[in-house]
Amino acid sequence: MAKKITLTVQETDIAILSDKDQDFFSLTDITKRVNPDNPAMIVVNWMRNKDTIEFLGAWEILYNPNFNLIEFDKVKSEAGTNRFILSAGKWIEATGAVGIVTKAGRYGGGTFAHRDIALEFCSWVSPVFKLYLIKEFQRLKDIEAEQNKQTLEWSLKRTLAKVNYLIHTDAVKEHLVPPRVYNTKAESIYFASEADLLNMALFGLSAKQWREANPEQKGNMRDHASAEQLLVLANLENLNAEFIRQELSQNDRLTWLNEIAIHQMQLLLNVPGMKRLTDGHEKLT
C-alpha cells in the first residue's frame, strides 16, 4: 500500500503517494497554486497540448510494457486541434497509462502523476514553483535516506548481538551447565543468569527490573537499546564467553564487564558527531 505524505512548498500542501521508490505527486494540489477554484480544468488544458501528449506517450513507452500504442496514435493525431479535449481518466482508459492515476474521494482524491510527469506539469504551470518543489522534495529524500541508514545500522548491530549470543551460550553450555542437564529447564536458568549479568554490566538492571519499570513497552530492554549500546553488548558477549572459559566467577566477570562497558561507552561518547546516549550504563557498586 502506498504511503501518503504531504510536502509544503511555498505555503501550498502537495500530497505525495510513495510506494517502492515510486513517487506520485498530486497534480490537483499543484494546480491549486494558480487556480484553487477549478484545479481540474488546469490539468485538462495541459493535456490538450500536443507536446504534452507526446511527452506522456514517450514516458509510457519507456516504463509501461502494456501501453496501448494504437490508441496512443489516435490520441496523438487529435491532440492540438480545437475540438480536442482529454481528461486524465480518458487517457488512462484509452491507453492503459500508468504514469497518471486518479483517486476518488472528497479528501485526498484527485489526479496524481509520477514525479517525472509531475515536474513536467510544474514547468507548464510555474517554472519557479517547480524549482521550489524540487528543492523541498530533495530535502525530504535526504531525511528519509538518513533515517533508513540509521535503521539499517541498528538492525545490523542487533543481528551481530544475536550472533554473538550463540557464541556466548555455547560457552555457558561447555563450562557452567552440569552434565546431563542439556535441553532441560535447569539449562535455561544458567542462560537467564548470564544474560542478566550482561544486562547489569551494560544497563545497570536486570531484564525483570526493566519490565517492571516499563510495563507499557513491547519486547525486551535490548530491543529498545541504541545502536551504540548494541555494539558494546556484542563486545561484552564475546568477552564474557572468554572469561567463562578462564573459569572466572560471576562476580569477577560482572566487575570486569562493567568496567569495560563504561570505558567503551565513554569512548563512543567522545567520537565526533556521535549521538548522545541515554543514561543507563552507570558503574555498578
GIQUI-V964042 format. One record per pair of residues at least 4 apart in sequence whose C-alpha atoms are under 7 Angstrom apart, sorted by the first residue. I is the first residue (numbers start at 0). GAP is how many residues later the second one is. D is the distance in whole Angstrom. If there is no record, write none. Layout:
I_GAP_D / I_GAP_D
This chain:
0_18_7 / 1_15_6 / 1_16_5 / 1_17_5 / 2_14_6 / 2_15_5 / 2_16_6 / 3_11_7 / 3_12_6 / 3_13_5 / 3_14_6 / 4_10_6 / 4_11_5 / 4_12_7 / 5_7_6 / 5_8_6 / 5_9_5 / 5_10_6 / 6_6_6 / 6_7_5 / 6_8_6 / 7_4_5 / 7_5_4 / 7_6_6 / 8_4_6 / 8_123_6 / 8_124_6 / 8_127_7 / 11_21_7 / 12_16_7 / 13_11_7 / 13_12_6 / 13_15_5 / 13_16_6 / 14_10_6 / 14_11_5 / 14_14_7 / 15_7_6 / 15_8_5 / 15_9_5 / 15_10_6 / 16_6_6 / 16_7_5 / 16_8_7 / 17_4_6 / 17_5_5 / 17_6_6 / 18_4_7 / 22_91_6 / 22_92_6 / 23_88_6 / 23_89_5 / 23_90_4 / 23_91_6 / 24_87_5 / 24_88_5 / 24_89_6 / 24_90_6 / 24_93_6 / 25_4_6 / 25_84_7 / 25_85_6 / 25_86_4 / 25_87_7 / 26_4_6 / 26_84_6 / 26_85_5 / 26_86_7 / 26_91_7 / 27_4_7 / 27_11_6 / 27_12_7 / 27_82_6 / 27_83_6 / 30_4_6 / 30_5_7 / 30_8_5 / 30_11_6 / 31_4_4 / 31_7_6 / 34_4_6 / 38_4_7 / 39_4_6 / 40_4_6 / 41_4_6 / 42_4_6 / 43_4_6 / 43_42_6 / 43_43_5 / 45_6_7 / 46_5_6 / 46_6_6 / 46_39_6 / 47_31_6 / 47_32_6 / 47_36_6 / 47_37_6 / 47_38_6 / 48_4_7 / 48_30_6 / 48_31_5 / 49_4_6 / 49_26_7 / 49_29_5 / 49_30_5 / 50_4_6 / 51_4_6 / 52_4_6 / 52_23_6 / 53_4_6 / 54_4_6 / 55_4_6 / 56_4_6 / 56_15_7 / 57_4_6 / 58_4_6 / 59_4_5 / 59_7_6 / 59_37_6 / 59_39_7 / 60_4_7 / 60_6_7 / 63_34_7 / 65_30_7 / 66_28_6 / 66_29_5 / 66_30_6 / 67_4_6 / 67_27_5 / 67_28_6 / 68_4_6 / 69_4_7 / 70_4_6 / 70_23_6 / 70_24_6 / 71_4_6 / 71_23_6 / 72_4_6 / 73_4_7 / 74_4_6 / 77_6_6 / 78_5_6 / 79_4_7 / 85_4_6 / 85_5_7 / 86_4_6 / 87_4_6 / 88_4_6 / 88_13_7 / 89_4_6 / 90_4_6 / 90_6_7 / 91_4_5 / 91_5_5 / 98_14_6 / 98_15_5 / 99_12_6 / 99_13_4 / 99_14_6 / 100_10_6 / 100_11_5 / 100_12_6 / 101_8_6 / 101_9_4 / 101_10_6 / 102_6_5 / 102_7_5 / 102_8_6 / 103_5_5 / 103_6_6 / 104_4_5 / 112_4_6 / 112_5_5 / 113_4_6 / 114_4_6 / 115_4_7 / 116_4_6 / 117_4_6 / 118_4_6 / 118_11_6 / 119_4_7 / 120_4_6 / 121_4_6 / 121_5_6 / 121_7_7 / 121_8_5 / 122_4_4 / 122_7_6 / 125_4_6 / 126_4_7 / 127_4_7 / 128_4_6 / 129_4_6 / 130_4_6 / 131_4_6 / 132_4_6 / 133_4_6 / 134_4_6 / 135_4_6 / 136_4_6 / 137_4_6 / 138_4_6 / 139_4_6 / 140_4_6 / 141_4_6 / 142_4_6 / 143_4_6 / 144_4_6 / 145_4_6 / 146_4_6 / 147_4_6 / 148_4_6 / 149_4_6 / 150_4_6 / 151_4_6 / 152_4_6 / 152_74_7 / 153_4_6 / 153_73_5 / 154_4_6 / 155_4_6 / 156_4_6 / 156_70_6 / 156_73_6 / 156_74_6 / 157_4_6 / 157_72_6 / 158_4_6 / 159_4_6 / 159_74_7 / 160_4_6 / 160_69_6 / 160_72_7 / 160_73_5 / 161_4_7 / 163_4_6 / 163_70_6 / 163_73_6 / 163_74_6 / 164_4_6 / 164_72_6 / 165_4_6 / 166_4_7 / 167_4_6 / 167_69_6 / 167_70_7 / 167_73_5 / 168_4_6 / 168_22_7 / 169_4_6 / 170_4_6 / 170_70_5 / 170_73_7 / 170_74_7 / 171_4_5 / 171_5_6 / 172_4_5 / 174_69_7 / 174_70_7 / 176_10_6 / 176_13_7 / 180_5_7 / 180_6_6 / 181_5_6 / 182_4_7 / 184_4_7 / 186_4_7 / 187_4_6 / 188_4_6 / 189_4_6 / 190_4_6 / 191_4_6 / 192_4_6 / 193_4_7 / 194_4_6 / 195_4_6 / 195_10_5 / 195_11_6 / 196_4_6 / 196_57_6 / 197_4_6 / 198_4_5 / 198_5_7 / 198_6_6 / 198_7_6 / 199_4_4 / 199_5_5 / 199_6_6 / 200_53_6 / 200_56_6 / 200_57_4 / 200_60_7 / 201_56_6 / 201_59_6 / 201_79_5 / 202_77_5 / 202_78_5 / 203_76_6 / 203_77_6 / 203_78_7 / 203_80_7 / 204_4_6 / 204_5_7 / 205_4_6 / 206_4_6 / 206_14_7 / 207_4_6 / 208_4_6 / 209_4_6 / 209_11_7 / 210_4_6 / 218_4_6 / 220_4_6 / 224_4_6 / 224_5_6 / 225_4_6 / 226_4_6 / 227_4_6 / 228_4_6 / 229_4_6 / 230_4_7 / 231_4_6 / 231_29_7 / 231_32_7 / 232_4_6 / 233_4_7 / 234_4_6 / 235_4_6 / 235_21_6 / 236_4_6 / 237_4_6 / 238_4_6 / 239_4_6 / 239_13_7 / 240_4_6 / 241_4_6 / 242_4_6 / 242_5_6 / 242_10_7 / 243_4_6 / 247_4_6 / 247_5_6 / 248_4_6 / 249_4_6 / 250_4_6 / 251_4_6 / 252_4_6 / 253_4_6 / 254_4_6 / 255_4_6 / 256_4_6 / 257_4_6 / 257_25_6 / 257_26_7 / 258_4_6 / 259_4_6 / 260_4_6 / 261_4_6 / 261_19_6 / 261_21_7 / 262_4_6 / 263_4_6 / 264_4_6 / 265_4_6 / 266_4_7 / 267_6_7 / 268_5_6 / 268_7_6
